[in-house]
């Protein structure tokens, strides 16, 4: 009888161990474009949790109880860094202290750009944006960086879940190939409008601009956290007229009244794009590709008119 009970207990322990081993890793990713890339690597194996939902501004997001709970239970947290997810530094340290936290702006395989300041990117008194952060955190907007992020996700997920390492690697290879095709597609679509000048709400597009040789002329705001002064708006309108700026682009998280103010009395057209990929894009592995195509189309359509 004792041997029967022992065998039953052993079988139950083995079953529980196997169940635990089969449990997918608990992964939290900060914003939609990064989440999409990680979800593509984890496709068919795990479902990463997206922290900042559609329409929320990662620069000023307030952590909800459910989001704090997700961080507290995470084994892996992936985020860009305080240059974008300004709110997240302290919660990651406090709530996800037992998780592997990956800050992409510290990854040496990514090509990082310094946040721009001075001239057309300066605020009143040449005030630097993003709370004095030196690195421009919008690093996913270069598909080469997106491919590097995919490789980081493969590395981290394979370390956390060795049993599925080959599947993560295969998913990663497919995603990198798709990113290469996307990059070629964007280059062709933007080639005819590369010389057309444009202004953005805040400097969120530097990586995209540098990748495709675009001609950004400055930003309305130096920081999304602080509204521009009347003097700043006057200077931007003067630049629109002087440099024959074709388009001024707003963002769904920022008031469109600023865009309307600076284009008043000019021939500049207006449009809206979302570099964080939240509005109108379904969460998941395809979101990055949809976001990048939407951004490309918005730029090409507005700059290509006239």
Secondary structure as the mmCIF struct_conf table of DSSP 4:
data_model
#
loop_
_struct_conf.conf_type_id
_struct_conf.id
_struct_conf.beg_label_comp_id
_struct_conf.beg_label_asym_id
_struct_conf.beg_label_seq_id
_struct_conf.end_label_comp_id
_struct_conf.end_label_asym_id
_struct_conf.end_label_seq_id
HELX_RH_AL_P HELX_RH_AL_P1 UNK A 2 UNK A 22
BEND BEND1 UNK A 23 UNK A 23
HELX_LH_PP_P HELX_LH_PP_P1 UNK A 24 UNK A 25
STRN STRN1 UNK A 27 UNK A 29
BEND BEND2 UNK A 30 UNK A 31
HELX_RH_AL_P HELX_RH_AL_P2 UNK A 32 UNK A 41
TURN_TY1_P TURN_TY1_P1 UNK A 42 UNK A 45
HELX_LH_PP_P HELX_LH_PP_P2 UNK A 48 UNK A 48
STRN STRN2 UNK A 49 UNK A 50
BEND BEND3 UNK A 51 UNK A 52
TURN_TY1_P TURN_TY1_P2 UNK A 54 UNK A 55
TURN_TY1_P TURN_TY1_P3 UNK A 58 UNK A 60
HELX_LH_PP_P HELX_LH_PP_P3 UNK A 61 UNK A 64
HELX_RH_AL_P HELX_RH_AL_P3 UNK A 65 UNK A 72
TURN_TY1_P TURN_TY1_P4 UNK A 73 UNK A 73
BEND BEND4 UNK A 75 UNK A 75
STRN STRN3 UNK A 76 UNK A 79
TURN_TY1_P TURN_TY1_P5 UNK A 82 UNK A 84
TURN_TY1_P TURN_TY1_P6 UNK A 86 UNK A 87
HELX_RH_AL_P HELX_RH_AL_P4 UNK A 88 UNK A 95
BEND BEND5 UNK A 96 UNK A 96
TURN_TY1_P TURN_TY1_P7 UNK A 97 UNK A 98
BEND BEND6 UNK A 99 UNK A 99
STRN STRN4 UNK A 100 UNK A 103
HELX_RH_3T_P HELX_RH_3T_P1 UNK A 104 UNK A 106
TURN_TY1_P TURN_TY1_P8 UNK A 108 UNK A 109
BEND BEND7 UNK A 110 UNK A 110
STRN STRN5 UNK A 114 UNK A 114
HELX_LH_PP_P HELX_LH_PP_P4 UNK A 115 UNK A 116
BEND BEND8 UNK A 118 UNK A 118
HELX_RH_3T_P HELX_RH_3T_P2 UNK A 119 UNK A 121
HELX_RH_3T_P HELX_RH_3T_P3 UNK A 124 UNK A 126
BEND BEND9 UNK A 129 UNK A 129
HELX_RH_3T_P HELX_RH_3T_P4 UNK A 130 UNK A 132
STRN STRN6 UNK A 135 UNK A 135
HELX_RH_3T_P HELX_RH_3T_P5 UNK A 139 UNK A 141
BEND BEND10 UNK A 142 UNK A 142
HELX_RH_AL_P HELX_RH_AL_P5 UNK A 143 UNK A 160
HELX_RH_3T_P HELX_RH_3T_P6 UNK A 162 UNK A 164
HELX_RH_AL_P HELX_RH_AL_P6 UNK A 165 UNK A 190
HELX_RH_3T_P HELX_RH_3T_P7 UNK A 191 UNK A 193
TURN_TY1_P TURN_TY1_P9 UNK A 194 UNK A 195
STRN STRN7 UNK A 197 UNK A 202
BEND BEND11 UNK A 203 UNK A 203
HELX_RH_AL_P HELX_RH_AL_P7 UNK A 206 UNK A 212
TURN_TY1_P TURN_TY1_P10 UNK A 213 UNK A 213
STRN STRN8 UNK A 215 UNK A 221
BEND BEND12 UNK A 222 UNK A 222
STRN STRN9 UNK A 223 UNK A 223
TURN_TY1_P TURN_TY1_P11 UNK A 224 UNK A 225
STRN STRN10 UNK A 226 UNK A 226
HELX_LH_PP_P HELX_LH_PP_P5 UNK A 227 UNK A 229
HELX_RH_AL_P HELX_RH_AL_P8 UNK A 230 UNK A 242
TURN_TY1_P TURN_TY1_P12 UNK A 243 UNK A 244
STRN STRN11 UNK A 247 UNK A 250
TURN_TY1_P TURN_TY1_P13 UNK A 252 UNK A 253
BEND BEND13 UNK A 254 UNK A 254
TURN_TY1_P TURN_TY1_P14 UNK A 256 UNK A 256
HELX_RH_AL_P HELX_RH_AL_P9 UNK A 257 UNK A 263
TURN_TY1_P TURN_TY1_P15 UNK A 264 UNK A 265
BEND BEND14 UNK A 266 UNK A 266
STRN STRN12 UNK A 269 UNK A 272
TURN_TY1_P TURN_TY1_P16 UNK A 275 UNK A 276
TURN_TY1_P TURN_TY1_P17 UNK A 279 UNK A 280
BEND BEND15 UNK A 283 UNK A 284
TURN_TY1_P TURN_TY1_P18 UNK A 285 UNK A 286
HELX_RH_AL_P HELX_RH_AL_P10 UNK A 287 UNK A 304
#
